[in-house]
Amino acid sequence: MEPHRSPGLLQGKRLVLGVTGSIAAYKAVSLLRTFKAQGAAVSVVMTAAATKFVAPLTFEVLSGERVVTDLFHTHEEMKHLTVPENAHAIVVAPATANFLAKAALGLADDVLSTMLLAARCPFIVAPAMDGGMWRHPTVVEHVDLLRSRGVRVIDPEEGPLASGQVAQGRLATESSIVEAVLAALTPRSDWQGQNVLISAGPTQEAIDPVRFISNRSSGKMGYAIAEAARDRGANVVLVTGPTSLPRPSGVEIVSVTTAKEMAEAICRRFPWATVVVMAAAVADFCPKEQAPHKLKKHGRSSLVLELEPAPDILAMLSARKTNQILVGFAAETERLLAHAETKLKEKGLDMIVANDVTRAGAGFGSDNNAAVILTREGRQRELGLMSKRKLADELLTEVKNLRTGCHPPSVISVG
Ligand SMILES: Cc1cc2nc3c(=O)[nH]c(=O)nc-3n(C[C@H](O)[C@H](O)[C@H](O)COP(=O)(O)O)c2cc1C
């Protein structure tokens, strides 16, 4: 693959490229060439399993440096300490399920895993494995643990795998890996000084002590915005409904269950906020009364639940707004733009992110999303299918433009 940006973006940077025993190990050869073409010096470290797939000689010739494969090959120096000490970032691509487990648990039984414990620089992993392995609860837990510690995990892509199945497990594209390395090496601080209040996830409205009304929101979009704002220097409070996502580090988390609790938590912190992003899927209606005991089916031919409107948090915020920027989400299944425009106006929002949740590969539960951003001034920006994290960054850039009054052309398409 050709370098995806102009040459020299990694000039002066030293990277450690860790290669583990995945069938995708050959792709690390091209990745190494791209890192080199961008000006980086690269130390390649291979696990014993990786050397079964690609000979160290290939990496040695292309990197121009001795490849490190053995923890106990110590006649020169203690490589597990000196290599990471001099590195600006460690990138492990491809990363096996075995390697993720060792990294998550702090096991150090070979040179690559031992280096991780010695390293103090950003750590980026790009897993690659069979679809069933990627979905295995143990792997999921290890990935969550790594993410919660600030490791940048680049999700594998969906597509045909070596096993013949079509599933998520293919090593991420080279451009996404390079993008992640650049982001890790050049942290942005354009949101420093901003107080960002974000809501995420679903709410649960109790019917009785064991049942509730909820929705399909996973919380991934709101969490991605919280992480993006944190990484760009903002102070972030994330008010979250029940989700199974790992809690992002460096973000204040407020856990709530019901729409009423979410409204209270958000309203309390509203005066502190400079920007509010309501990405939560808050219930529109909740049961008027909660049964004190579990409702029994015995003796009933039907059951009628009386619902009443849940607190309209956006309307509440709109009424209290001083100089906060207020951003809402419209998850729609039809007439996307018309519904979003109505919500933008009726709720007095500065910006709305409209997404069609019926679109394949996007919306609830997915790692990707596609959206149209509409602003109060009538600007419209279409963001094609992209990761929720990338969409979060695009959204923050739009909010910043709104704040600073910088207005690129009024209809833009990206992605
Ligand atoms: C042909 C073949 C392909 C493999 N591909 C993968 C893979 O893509 N991802 C993975 O996690 N493990 C894969 N494995 C299993 C790993 O090689 C094995 O778990 C090994 O112990 C990993 O060691 P390492 O993490 O130290 O490199 C593969 C094994 C074989 C034989």
The ligand as a Gaussian input file, in Angstrom:
#p B3LYP/6-31G(d) Opt

LIG

0 1
 C       -1.925000     -21.093000      10.784000
 C       -2.201000     -20.415000      12.096000
 C       -2.771000     -19.158000      12.103000
 C       -3.026000     -18.512000      13.306000
 N       -3.587000     -17.271000      13.280000
 C       -3.907000     -16.668000      14.431000
 C       -4.533000     -15.393000      14.412000
 O       -4.766000     -14.783000      13.366000
 N       -4.817000     -14.820000      15.602000
 C       -4.579000     -15.433000      16.796000
 O       -4.913000     -14.873000      17.834000
 N       -3.952000     -16.636000      16.834000
 C       -3.612000     -17.259000      15.688000
 N       -2.993000     -18.473000      15.731000
 C       -2.667000     -19.072000      17.027000
 C       -1.392000     -18.451000      17.612000
 O       -0.317000     -18.611000      16.710000
 C       -1.070000     -19.091000      18.952000
 O       -2.079000     -18.793000      19.871000
 C        0.278000     -18.650000      19.488000
 O        0.496000     -19.262000      20.727000
 C        0.385000     -17.144000      19.624000
 O        1.614000     -16.814000      20.194000
 P        2.069000     -15.290000      20.394000
 O        0.891000     -14.555000      20.942000
 O        3.199000     -15.401000      21.379000
 O        2.532000     -14.793000      19.083000
 C       -2.706000     -19.145000      14.526000
 C       -2.109000     -20.399000      14.517000
 C       -1.857000     -21.028000      13.325000
 C       -1.227000     -22.395000      13.339000

